[in-house]
Amino acid sequence: MSSNPEDIMELHWLFDMLQHIDVGLVVLNDKYEVKLWNSFIENHSGVRLVYC
């Protein structure tokens, strides 16, 4: 991964955008286990994702 400050800023911007869009985003692994979801899913499901 690049340590270029512009790349890091862009990555932070992308993560922020994904957390604040008004649609659900869920990331699954190859075993169909939930690895990540955005705040829209969290707010509308009533379930908080716990990272291990």
C-alpha distance matrix in Angstrom:
0.0 3.8 6.5 9.0 11.5 12.4 9.2 9.4 13.1 12.8 10.9 13.7 16.2 15.5 15.7 18.9 20.3 20.0 21.7 24.5 25.5 29.0 28.2 27.0 23.7 23.3 20.6 22.1 21.0 22.9 25.8 26.2 25.3 24.1 20.6 20.3 22.6 22.9 25.6 28.0 28.4 28.7 31.3 33.3 33.3 34.2 31.8 28.9 25.9 25.4 22.0 22.5
3.8 0.0 3.8 5.4 8.5 9.5 6.9 7.8 11.3 11.5 10.6 13.3 15.6 15.5 16.4 19.0 20.4 20.8 22.6 25.0 26.1 29.7 29.4 28.6 25.4 25.6 23.2 25.1 24.3 26.3 29.2 29.4 28.5 27.0 23.5 22.8 24.8 24.5 27.0 29.3 30.1 30.4 32.8 34.9 35.2 36.1 34.0 31.0 28.3 27.9 24.6 25.4
6.5 3.8 0.0 3.8 6.1 8.5 7.1 6.7 10.1 11.6 11.0 12.7 15.3 16.1 16.7 18.8 20.7 21.5 22.8 25.1 26.6 30.3 30.4 29.7 26.8 27.1 24.9 27.0 26.5 28.8 31.4 31.5 30.2 28.5 24.9 23.8 25.7 25.1 27.1 29.8 30.8 30.7 32.9 35.3 35.8 36.3 34.3 31.1 28.6 27.9 24.8 25.7
9.0 5.4 3.8 0.0 3.9 5.5 5.3 6.4 8.8 10.0 10.8 12.6 14.4 15.6 16.9 18.6 20.1 21.4 23.0 24.8 26.2 30.0 30.3 30.1 27.4 28.1 26.3 28.7 28.5 30.8 33.6 33.3 32.3 30.3 26.9 25.5 26.9 25.9 27.8 30.2 31.6 31.8 33.6 36.0 36.8 37.5 35.7 32.7 30.4 30.2 27.3 28.5
11.5 8.5 6.1 3.9 0.0 3.8 5.4 5.1 6.1 8.6 9.8 10.6 12.2 14.2 15.4 16.5 18.3 20.1 21.3 22.7 24.5 28.2 29.0 29.0 26.6 27.8 26.3 29.1 29.3 31.9 34.5 33.9 32.7 30.3 26.9 25.1 26.1 24.7 26.1 28.5 30.3 30.2 31.7 34.3 35.4 35.9 34.4 31.3 29.4 29.3 26.7 28.3
12.4 9.5 8.5 5.5 3.8 0.0 3.8 5.4 5.1 6.2 8.6 9.9 10.5 12.3 14.4 15.3 16.4 18.4 20.1 21.2 22.5 26.3 27.1 27.5 25.2 26.7 25.4 28.4 28.9 31.4 34.2 33.3 32.4 30.0 26.8 24.7 25.4 23.8 25.3 27.3 29.3 29.6 31.0 33.3 34.6 35.5 34.2 31.4 29.6 29.9 27.5 29.4
9.2 6.9 7.1 5.3 5.4 3.8 0.0 3.8 5.5 5.1 6.2 8.7 9.8 10.5 12.4 14.2 15.2 16.6 18.5 20.2 21.2 25.0 25.3 25.3 22.7 23.8 22.3 25.0 25.3 27.7 30.6 29.9 29.1 26.8 23.6 21.8 22.8 21.6 23.6 25.6 27.2 27.7 29.4 31.6 32.6 33.6 32.1 29.3 27.2 27.5 24.9 26.6
9.4 7.8 6.7 6.4 5.1 5.4 3.8 0.0 3.8 5.4 5.1 6.3 8.6 9.9 10.7 12.3 14.2 15.5 16.7 18.6 20.3 24.0 24.5 24.3 21.7 22.7 21.3 24.1 24.5 27.3 29.8 29.0 27.7 25.3 22.0 20.0 21.1 19.8 21.5 24.0 25.5 25.5 27.2 29.7 30.6 31.3 29.7 26.7 24.7 24.7 22.2 24.0
13.1 11.3 10.1 8.8 6.1 5.1 5.5 3.8 0.0 3.8 5.4 5.2 6.2 8.7 10.0 10.5 12.2 14.3 15.5 16.7 18.4 22.2 23.2 23.5 21.4 23.0 22.2 25.4 26.2 29.2 31.6 30.4 29.2 26.4 23.3 20.9 21.2 19.3 20.5 22.8 24.8 24.9 26.1 28.7 30.0 30.7 29.5 26.7 25.1 25.5 23.5 25.7
12.8 11.5 11.6 10.0 8.6 6.2 5.1 5.4 3.8 0.0 3.8 5.4 5.0 6.2 8.7 9.8 10.4 12.3 14.3 15.4 16.5 20.3 20.9 21.3 19.1 20.9 20.1 23.3 24.4 27.1 29.7 28.4 27.6 24.9 22.0 19.6 19.8 18.0 19.6 21.4 23.4 24.0 25.3 27.5 28.8 29.9 28.8 26.3 24.6 25.5 23.5 25.8
10.9 10.6 11.0 10.8 9.8 8.6 6.2 5.1 5.4 3.8 0.0 3.8 5.4 5.1 6.3 8.6 9.8 10.7 12.5 14.5 15.7 19.4 19.6 19.4 16.8 18.1 17.0 20.1 21.0 23.8 26.3 25.1 24.1 21.5 18.4 16.2 16.8 15.4 17.4 19.5 21.0 21.5 23.3 25.4 26.4 27.4 26.0 23.3 21.3 22.0 19.8 22.1
13.7 13.3 12.7 12.6 10.6 9.9 8.7 6.3 5.2 5.4 3.8 0.0 3.8 5.4 5.2 6.1 8.6 10.0 10.7 12.5 14.5 18.2 18.9 18.9 16.8 18.3 17.7 21.1 22.3 25.5 27.6 26.1 24.7 21.7 18.7 16.0 16.2 14.3 15.5 18.0 19.8 19.8 21.2 23.8 25.0 25.6 24.4 21.5 20.0 20.7 18.9 21.5
16.2 15.6 15.3 14.4 12.2 10.5 9.8 8.6 6.2 5.0 5.4 3.8 0.0 3.8 5.5 5.1 6.1 8.7 10.0 10.7 12.3 16.1 17.2 17.8 16.2 18.4 18.4 22.0 23.6 26.8 28.9 27.1 26.0 22.8 20.3 17.3 16.7 14.3 15.3 17.1 19.4 19.9 20.8 23.1 24.8 25.7 25.0 22.6 21.4 22.7 21.3 24.1
15.5 15.5 16.1 15.6 14.2 12.3 10.5 9.9 8.7 6.2 5.1 5.4 3.8 0.0 3.8 5.4 5.0 6.2 8.7 10.0 10.7 14.5 14.8 15.2 13.1 15.2 15.1 18.6 20.4 23.4 25.7 23.8 23.0 20.0 17.6 14.7 14.2 12.2 14.0 15.5 17.4 18.4 19.7 21.5 22.9 24.3 23.4 21.2 19.7 21.3 19.8 22.7
15.7 16.4 16.7 16.9 15.4 14.4 12.4 10.7 10.0 8.7 6.3 5.2 5.5 3.8 0.0 3.8 5.4 5.1 6.3 8.8 10.4 13.9 14.1 13.7 11.6 13.3 13.2 16.8 18.6 21.9 23.8 21.9 20.6 17.4 14.8 11.7 11.4 9.4 11.2 13.3 14.9 15.4 17.0 19.2 20.3 21.3 20.2 17.7 16.2 17.6 16.2 19.2
18.9 19.0 18.8 18.6 16.5 15.3 14.2 12.3 10.5 9.8 8.6 6.1 5.1 5.4 3.8 0.0 3.8 5.5 5.2 6.4 8.9 12.4 13.6 14.0 12.8 15.1 15.8 19.5 21.7 25.1 26.7 24.5 23.1 19.6 17.4 13.9 12.7 9.8 10.3 12.4 14.8 15.0 15.8 18.3 20.0 20.7 20.1 17.8 17.1 18.7 17.9 21.2
20.3 20.4 20.7 20.1 18.3 16.4 15.2 14.2 12.2 10.4 9.8 8.6 6.1 5.0 5.4 3.8 0.0 3.8 5.4 5.3 6.2 10.0 11.2 12.2 11.4 14.3 15.4 19.2 21.7 24.9 26.7 24.2 23.3 19.9 18.2 14.7 12.9 9.9 10.8 11.6 14.3 15.4 15.9 17.7 19.7 21.1 20.9 19.1 18.5 20.6 20.1 23.4
20.0 20.8 21.5 21.4 20.1 18.4 16.6 15.5 14.3 12.3 10.7 10.0 8.7 6.2 5.1 5.5 3.8 0.0 3.8 5.5 5.7 9.0 9.0 9.2 7.8 10.5 11.7 15.5 18.2 21.4 23.0 20.4 19.5 16.2 14.7 11.2 9.4 6.7 8.6 9.4 11.3 12.8 14.0 15.4 17.0 18.7 18.1 16.5 15.5 17.9 17.4 20.7
21.7 22.6 22.8 23.0 21.3 20.1 18.5 16.7 15.5 14.3 12.5 10.7 10.0 8.7 6.3 5.2 5.4 3.8 0.0 3.8 6.0 8.7 9.4 9.2 8.6 11.1 12.7 16.4 19.2 22.7 23.8 21.1 19.6 15.9 14.5 10.8 8.5 5.0 5.5 7.3 9.6 10.1 11.1 13.2 14.9 15.9 15.5 13.7 13.3 15.7 15.7 19.3
24.5 25.0 25.1 24.8 22.7 21.2 20.2 18.6 16.7 15.4 14.5 12.5 10.7 10.0 8.8 6.4 5.3 5.5 3.8 0.0 3.8 6.4 8.6 9.8 10.4 13.5 15.7 19.4 22.4 25.7 26.9 23.9 22.7 19.0 18.0 14.2 11.5 7.8 6.9 7.3 10.7 11.5 11.2 13.1 15.6 16.7 17.1 15.8 16.1 18.8 19.2 22.9
25.5 26.1 26.6 26.2 24.5 22.5 21.2 20.3 18.4 16.5 15.7 14.5 12.3 10.7 10.4 8.9 6.2 5.7 6.0 3.8 0.0 3.8 5.6 7.9 8.9 12.5 15.0 18.7 21.9 24.9 26.1 23.0 22.4 18.9 18.4 14.8 11.8 8.5 8.6 7.4 10.5 12.5 12.2 13.0 15.6 17.5 18.1 17.4 17.5 20.6 21.0 24.6
29.0 29.7 30.3 30.0 28.2 26.3 25.0 24.0 22.2 20.3 19.4 18.2 16.1 14.5 13.9 12.4 10.0 9.0 8.7 6.4 3.8 0.0 3.8 6.9 9.4 13.0 16.1 19.4 22.9 25.8 26.7 23.2 22.7 19.3 19.5 16.1 12.6 9.7 9.0 6.3 9.4 11.7 10.7 10.7 13.7 15.8 17.1 17.2 17.9 21.2 22.3 25.9
28.2 29.4 30.4 30.3 29.0 27.1 25.3 24.5 23.2 20.9 19.6 18.9 17.2 14.8 14.1 13.6 11.2 9.0 9.4 8.6 5.6 3.8 0.0 3.8 6.5 10.0 13.3 16.3 19.9 22.5 23.4 19.9 19.7 16.6 17.1 14.1 10.6 8.7 9.2 6.2 7.8 11.1 11.0 10.2 12.4 15.2 16.0 16.4 16.6 20.1 21.0 24.5
27.0 28.6 29.7 30.1 29.0 27.5 25.3 24.3 23.5 21.3 19.4 18.9 17.8 15.2 13.7 14.0 12.2 9.2 9.2 9.8 7.9 6.9 3.8 0.0 3.8 6.6 10.2 13.0 16.7 19.4 20.0 16.4 16.1 12.9 13.7 10.9 7.4 6.5 7.8 5.4 5.1 8.7 9.7 8.9 10.1 13.1 13.2 13.6 13.4 17.0 17.9 21.2
23.7 25.4 26.8 27.4 26.6 25.2 22.7 21.7 21.4 19.1 16.8 16.8 16.2 13.1 11.6 12.8 11.4 7.8 8.6 10.4 8.9 9.4 6.5 3.8 0.0 3.8 6.8 10.0 13.5 16.4 17.4 14.1 13.8 10.6 10.9 8.1 5.5 5.6 8.6 7.7 6.9 9.9 12.0 11.8 12.2 15.0 14.1 13.8 12.6 15.8 16.0 19.1
23.3 25.6 27.1 28.1 27.8 26.7 23.8 22.7 23.0 20.9 18.1 18.3 18.4 15.2 13.3 15.1 14.3 10.5 11.1 13.5 12.5 13.0 10.0 6.6 3.8 0.0 3.8 6.5 10.2 13.1 13.8 10.5 10.0 6.9 7.7 5.8 4.4 6.9 10.1 9.9 7.8 10.2 13.1 12.8 12.1 14.7 13.0 12.7 10.8 13.7 13.8 16.4
20.6 23.2 24.9 26.3 26.3 25.4 22.3 21.3 22.2 20.1 17.0 17.7 18.4 15.1 13.2 15.8 15.4 11.7 12.7 15.7 15.0 16.1 13.3 10.2 6.8 3.8 0.0 3.8 6.9 10.1 11.3 8.8 8.4 6.0 5.5 5.0 6.2 9.1 12.7 13.3 11.3 13.0 16.3 16.4 15.3 17.7 15.4 14.5 11.7 13.8 12.9 14.9
22.1 25.1 27.0 28.7 29.1 28.4 25.0 24.1 25.4 23.3 20.1 21.1 22.0 18.6 16.8 19.5 19.2 15.5 16.4 19.4 18.7 19.4 16.3 13.0 10.0 6.5 3.8 0.0 3.8 6.7 7.5 5.1 5.2 4.6 5.4 7.2 9.0 12.4 15.8 16.2 13.7 15.2 18.7 18.4 16.7 19.0 16.3 15.8 12.7 14.3 13.4 14.6
21.0 24.3 26.5 28.5 29.3 28.9 25.3 24.5 26.2 24.4 21.0 22.3 23.6 20.4 18.6 21.7 21.7 18.2 19.2 22.4 21.9 22.9 19.9 16.7 13.5 10.2 6.9 3.8 0.0 3.8 5.4 5.2 5.5 6.7 6.6 9.5 12.1 15.5 18.9 19.7 17.2 18.4 22.0 22.0 20.0 22.1 19.1 18.2 14.8 15.6 13.9 14.3
22.9 26.3 28.8 30.8 31.9 31.4 27.7 27.3 29.2 27.1 23.8 25.5 26.8 23.4 21.9 25.1 24.9 21.4 22.7 25.7 24.9 25.8 22.5 19.4 16.4 13.1 10.1 6.7 3.8 0.0 3.8 5.4 7.4 9.8 10.3 13.2 15.6 19.0 22.4 22.9 20.3 21.8 25.3 24.8 22.8 25.0 22.1 21.6 18.3 19.0 17.4 17.3
25.8 29.2 31.4 33.6 34.5 34.2 30.6 29.8 31.6 29.7 26.3 27.6 28.9 25.7 23.8 26.7 26.7 23.0 23.8 26.9 26.1 26.7 23.4 20.0 17.4 13.8 11.3 7.5 5.4 3.8 0.0 3.8 5.5 8.9 10.3 13.6 15.9 19.6 22.7 23.1 20.1 21.2 24.7 24.1 21.6 23.6 20.6 20.4 17.2 17.8 16.7 16.3
26.2 29.4 31.5 33.3 33.9 33.3 29.9 29.0 30.4 28.4 25.1 26.1 27.1 23.8 21.9 24.5 24.2 20.4 21.1 23.9 23.0 23.2 19.9 16.4 14.1 10.5 8.8 5.1 5.2 5.4 3.8 0.0 3.8 6.5 8.9 11.5 13.1 16.7 19.7 19.8 16.6 18.1 21.5 20.6 18.2 20.5 17.8 17.9 15.1 16.4 15.9 16.3
25.3 28.5 30.2 32.3 32.7 32.4 29.1 27.7 29.2 27.6 24.1 24.7 26.0 23.0 20.6 23.1 23.3 19.5 19.6 22.7 22.4 22.7 19.7 16.1 13.8 10.0 8.4 5.2 5.5 7.4 5.5 3.8 0.0 3.8 6.2 9.3 11.3 15.1 17.8 18.5 15.3 15.9 19.6 19.2 16.6 18.3 15.2 14.9 11.9 12.8 12.3 12.7
24.1 27.0 28.5 30.3 30.3 30.0 26.8 25.3 26.4 24.9 21.5 21.7 22.8 20.0 17.4 19.6 19.9 16.2 15.9 19.0 18.9 19.3 16.6 12.9 10.6 6.9 6.0 4.6 6.7 9.8 8.9 6.5 3.8 0.0 3.8 5.8 7.6 11.3 14.0 14.8 11.8 12.4 16.1 16.0 13.7 15.4 12.4 11.9 8.8 10.4 10.2 11.6
20.6 23.5 24.9 26.9 26.9 26.8 23.6 22.0 23.3 22.0 18.4 18.7 20.3 17.6 14.8 17.4 18.2 14.7 14.5 18.0 18.4 19.5 17.1 13.7 10.9 7.7 5.5 5.4 6.6 10.3 10.3 8.9 6.2 3.8 0.0 3.8 7.1 10.6 13.5 15.2 12.8 13.0 16.7 17.5 15.6 16.9 13.8 12.2 8.6 9.4 8.0 9.5
20.3 22.8 23.8 25.5 25.1 24.7 21.8 20.0 20.9 19.6 16.2 16.0 17.3 14.7 11.7 13.9 14.7 11.2 10.8 14.2 14.8 16.1 14.1 10.9 8.1 5.8 5.0 7.2 9.5 13.2 13.6 11.5 9.3 5.8 3.8 0.0 3.8 6.9 9.9 11.8 10.0 10.2 13.8 14.9 13.7 15.0 12.3 10.5 7.4 9.2 8.3 11.1
22.6 24.8 25.7 26.9 26.1 25.4 22.8 21.1 21.2 19.8 16.8 16.2 16.7 14.2 11.4 12.7 12.9 9.4 8.5 11.5 11.8 12.6 10.6 7.4 5.5 4.4 6.2 9.0 12.1 15.6 15.9 13.1 11.3 7.6 7.1 3.8 0.0 3.8 6.8 8.1 6.3 7.2 10.5 11.4 10.8 12.5 10.5 9.3 7.4 10.3 10.7 13.9
22.9 24.5 25.1 25.9 24.7 23.8 21.6 19.8 19.3 18.0 15.4 14.3 14.3 12.2 9.4 9.8 9.9 6.7 5.0 7.8 8.5 9.7 8.7 6.5 5.6 6.9 9.1 12.4 15.5 19.0 19.6 16.7 15.1 11.3 10.6 6.9 3.8 0.0 3.8 5.5 5.7 6.5 8.8 10.4 11.0 12.5 11.4 10.0 9.2 12.2 12.7 16.3
25.6 27.0 27.1 27.8 26.1 25.3 23.6 21.5 20.5 19.6 17.4 15.5 15.3 14.0 11.2 10.3 10.8 8.6 5.5 6.9 8.6 9.0 9.2 7.8 8.6 10.1 12.7 15.8 18.9 22.4 22.7 19.7 17.8 14.0 13.5 9.9 6.8 3.8 0.0 3.8 5.4 4.8 5.9 8.4 9.7 10.4 10.3 9.0 9.6 12.6 13.9 17.7
28.0 29.3 29.8 30.2 28.5 27.3 25.6 24.0 22.8 21.4 19.5 18.0 17.1 15.5 13.3 12.4 11.6 9.4 7.3 7.3 7.4 6.3 6.2 5.4 7.7 9.9 13.3 16.2 19.7 22.9 23.1 19.8 18.5 14.8 15.2 11.8 8.1 5.5 3.8 0.0 3.8 5.4 5.2 6.1 8.4 10.1 10.9 10.9 11.8 15.3 16.9 20.5
28.4 30.1 30.8 31.6 30.3 29.3 27.2 25.5 24.8 23.4 21.0 19.8 19.4 17.4 14.9 14.8 14.3 11.3 9.6 10.7 10.5 9.4 7.8 5.1 6.9 7.8 11.3 13.7 17.2 20.3 20.1 16.6 15.3 11.8 12.8 10.0 6.3 5.7 5.4 3.8 0.0 3.8 5.5 5.2 5.7 8.2 8.2 8.8 9.5 13.3 15.1 18.5
28.7 30.4 30.7 31.8 30.2 29.6 27.7 25.5 24.9 24.0 21.5 19.8 19.9 18.4 15.4 15.0 15.4 12.8 10.1 11.5 12.5 11.7 11.1 8.7 9.9 10.2 13.0 15.2 18.4 21.8 21.2 18.1 15.9 12.4 13.0 10.2 7.2 6.5 4.8 5.4 3.8 0.0 3.8 5.6 5.4 6.0 5.7 5.6 7.2 10.8 13.1 16.7
31.3 32.8 32.9 33.6 31.7 31.0 29.4 27.2 26.1 25.3 23.3 21.2 20.8 19.7 17.0 15.8 15.9 14.0 11.1 11.2 12.2 10.7 11.0 9.7 12.0 13.1 16.3 18.7 22.0 25.3 24.7 21.5 19.6 16.1 16.7 13.8 10.5 8.8 5.9 5.2 5.5 3.8 0.0 3.8 5.8 5.8 7.6 8.2 10.7 14.0 16.6 20.1
33.3 34.9 35.3 36.0 34.3 33.3 31.6 29.7 28.7 27.5 25.4 23.8 23.1 21.5 19.2 18.3 17.7 15.4 13.2 13.1 13.0 10.7 10.2 8.9 11.8 12.8 16.4 18.4 22.0 24.8 24.1 20.6 19.2 16.0 17.5 14.9 11.4 10.4 8.4 6.1 5.2 5.6 3.8 0.0 3.8 5.7 8.2 10.1 12.4 16.0 18.6 21.9
33.3 35.2 35.8 36.8 35.4 34.6 32.6 30.6 30.0 28.8 26.4 25.0 24.8 22.9 20.3 20.0 19.7 17.0 14.9 15.6 15.6 13.7 12.4 10.1 12.2 12.1 15.3 16.7 20.0 22.8 21.6 18.2 16.6 13.7 15.6 13.7 10.8 11.0 9.7 8.4 5.7 5.4 5.8 3.8 0.0 3.8 5.3 8.2 10.3 13.8 16.7 19.7
34.2 36.1 36.3 37.5 35.9 35.5 33.6 31.3 30.7 29.9 27.4 25.6 25.7 24.3 21.3 20.7 21.1 18.7 15.9 16.7 17.5 15.8 15.2 13.1 15.0 14.7 17.7 19.0 22.1 25.0 23.6 20.5 18.3 15.4 16.9 15.0 12.5 12.5 10.4 10.1 8.2 6.0 5.8 5.7 3.8 0.0 3.8 6.7 9.9 12.8 16.2 19.1
31.8 34.0 34.3 35.7 34.4 34.2 32.1 29.7 29.5 28.8 26.0 24.4 25.0 23.4 20.2 20.1 20.9 18.1 15.5 17.1 18.1 17.1 16.0 13.2 14.1 13.0 15.4 16.3 19.1 22.1 20.6 17.8 15.2 12.4 13.8 12.3 10.5 11.4 10.3 10.9 8.2 5.7 7.6 8.2 5.3 3.8 0.0 3.8 6.5 9.3 12.7 15.5
28.9 31.0 31.1 32.7 31.3 31.4 29.3 26.7 26.7 26.3 23.3 21.5 22.6 21.2 17.7 17.8 19.1 16.5 13.7 15.8 17.4 17.2 16.4 13.6 13.8 12.7 14.5 15.8 18.2 21.6 20.4 17.9 14.9 11.9 12.2 10.5 9.3 10.0 9.0 10.9 8.8 5.6 8.2 10.1 8.2 6.7 3.8 0.0 3.8 6.3 9.6 12.7
25.9 28.3 28.6 30.4 29.4 29.6 27.2 24.7 25.1 24.6 21.3 20.0 21.4 19.7 16.2 17.1 18.5 15.5 13.3 16.1 17.5 17.9 16.6 13.4 12.6 10.8 11.7 12.7 14.8 18.3 17.2 15.1 11.9 8.8 8.6 7.4 7.4 9.2 9.6 11.8 9.5 7.2 10.7 12.4 10.3 9.9 6.5 3.8 0.0 3.8 6.4 9.6
25.4 27.9 27.9 30.2 29.3 29.9 27.5 24.7 25.5 25.5 22.0 20.7 22.7 21.3 17.6 18.7 20.6 17.9 15.7 18.8 20.6 21.2 20.1 17.0 15.8 13.7 13.8 14.3 15.6 19.0 17.8 16.4 12.8 10.4 9.4 9.2 10.3 12.2 12.6 15.3 13.3 10.8 14.0 16.0 13.8 12.8 9.3 6.3 3.8 0.0 3.8 6.5
22.0 24.6 24.8 27.3 26.7 27.5 24.9 22.2 23.5 23.5 19.8 18.9 21.3 19.8 16.2 17.9 20.1 17.4 15.7 19.2 21.0 22.3 21.0 17.9 16.0 13.8 12.9 13.4 13.9 17.4 16.7 15.9 12.3 10.2 8.0 8.3 10.7 12.7 13.9 16.9 15.1 13.1 16.6 18.6 16.7 16.2 12.7 9.6 6.4 3.8 0.0 3.8
22.5 25.4 25.7 28.5 28.3 29.4 26.6 24.0 25.7 25.8 22.1 21.5 24.1 22.7 19.2 21.2 23.4 20.7 19.3 22.9 24.6 25.9 24.5 21.2 19.1 16.4 14.9 14.6 14.3 17.3 16.3 16.3 12.7 11.6 9.5 11.1 13.9 16.3 17.7 20.5 18.5 16.7 20.1 21.9 19.7 19.1 15.5 12.7 9.6 6.5 3.8 0.0
